[in-house]
Amino acid sequence: MNHEIKVSLIISGFEESPDKITEIIGLTPTKKWLKGELIDPRATIRYKENGWKLSSGVSDKKAFKDHIKSLIGEINLRIEPFSSICQKYKGKLFCAIYLSEKSGDSLPEIHFEKSDIIFFANIGIELDLDLYIIP
């Protein structure tokens, strides 16, 4: 398998500290940042807004559907605060698929069930799918 899949929920567009989002949701994020912080310590690009990120927690080598089901499970445990936050601010399901030029026939299946799309839409989460080809 010559690909990696990363899926996370990103909440942004809020002025409060990301710690306030953590407090409201009741879940520790995988990552959080403040506007103006460096995106990567080795670079000069900075975040344009505060952010809160929850990764799927699933191995990068697992199927796309496993990542989606994992995040839906986490969100379902705290559906009211997630819905409130994502309706008020920007909620985005960020899906990054990294493909090797050598992937050949080993391409991952990227598929959303209708119920998953409805679930994310009902709580105000947009879908963002990025494909990267790695030499």
C-alpha positions, 0 to 999 in steps of 0.5 A: 500500500503506497498511500497515507490517509489523514482525516481530522476535524478542524474548528477555526474562526473564533476569537477566544482561546482554543482552550475555551473550545476545549472547555465547551466540547469537553475533549482535548484536541490533537492540536490547537493554535493561536493566530500568528503562531508559526505553522511549522517551526522550520518555516515562516508561514503563520496561522491566520486565525485561531484553531482547534483540531481533532484527528481521527486517531486511526492509522494512516494506512487504514481505510478512509471509511475507518477515519470517518467512522472514528470521527463520527463516533467522537463527535456523536459522544458530544453532539450538542457542543460540537453542533453549537460550535460548528454552527457558530464558527467554521467546522471543517472535515479535512481529508488529506490523501497522500499518493505515491507516484508508485501507487499504481493499482493500489489507490485508496477508496474515497467514499462518503456514505449519504448518512455521513454527508447528512451527519456532517452537514446537519452540524455545520461541518464542511468537507475538504478533500485534498490529494497530494502526489508524492514523488 
